[in-house]
Amino acid sequence: MTSHHLPVRVDRADLAATAVAAGIHPDTLLKFVELGLVTAHVDASGRLWFARTVPARVHTIVRLHSDLAVNYAGIALVLDLLARIEQLEQHRTIRLEGDTPWT
């Protein structure tokens, strides 16, 4: 029997689901929120919600801390620089696609 329902992609996840997806303990995720490394949204009931991109960000944080021995202050700087590089690459790609050929 097949389902007539299409899978729904949820834009956010709670603390437990995000921690499982990231492969860390929920307390560690809360520590990352307190340090400003990860952004959490709070609903009217006080429950924390995380964007679907958070587990990938957590993987980067864990890799920087564990594999490269970067402290959390350094990780914040690295994450900011990586975001800036990505922004510049997107801007460059858009500009290259918009350029008219010179020949």
N, C-alpha and C positions, 0 to 999 in steps of 0.2 A: 504494500500500500504506500502510495506517495502522499506527501503533504502538499497542500495547496498554498501553504504559507511560504513566503520568501524569507530568507534569513534577514534579520534586521541588524544593522550595524549601530551600536549604541555609541554616542559621542563621548560618553563619560563613564567612569567606573568608580565604585566606592573604594575605601581604604583597603579592605581585605582582598578584593579582586585585583586591584592594582598591584598590591604587594606580591600576590601569587604570580601575576603576569610578569613582574619584574624579577622574581626569584629572590626576594628579600623578606625579612620579617617586617610586619607592619610598624613596629617601633622604629626600625631603621628608616622606613619611609617618612615617619613623623619627624625624625631627626633631620632628614633632608629638607623637609618643609620648614622647620625652625631655622635652619641655616640659610634658607633662601635659595637652595639649589633646585627645588621643585616647587611648582605653584599648585596650590589646592584651592578649590572653591568651596564655600560653605553655604549650604541651603538654609532655608528658614528654620529648620529644626536643629541646626548646628552640625549636621552631618557633612563630612568632607567628601568631596568629589574630585576626581582627577581626569584630565584629558587623556584620550587614547594614546597620545604621544609620550606620556610620562614613563611607561616601562622602558622604552628605547633610551630615554634620557637617563634613567636610573642605571641601565646597563653601561652607559658611557661613564657615569659617575663611579660606579663600582670598578670598572676597568682602569680608570685613571688612578683611583685610590689604591687598588690592590696590585695591579700589574706595574704601574709606573711610580708608585709611592708619592703621588701628588697629594698635598694636604687639601683640606676642604676649601680654604681661602684660594688656593691655587686652582682648584677645580672650577670655582665660580669664574675666575678669570679665563680659564681655558674654554669653558662653555660660552662665555660672552664672545670670545674671539672666533670660535667655531660658528656661532650664529651670524657674526658679522661676515665671515668668509662666505657662508652659504648665501647671505643676502647679496653680496657683491657678485657672486657667480650667477645668481638668478638675474640680476640686473644686466650683467654682461651678456648672458644668453639672450635676453629679450632684446637688447640693443643690437646684437649680431643678427638676429632674425629679422629685425626691422631695417637693417642697412640695405641699400640698393647696391647691386653689383657695380664695381668700378670699371668693368670692361664693356 
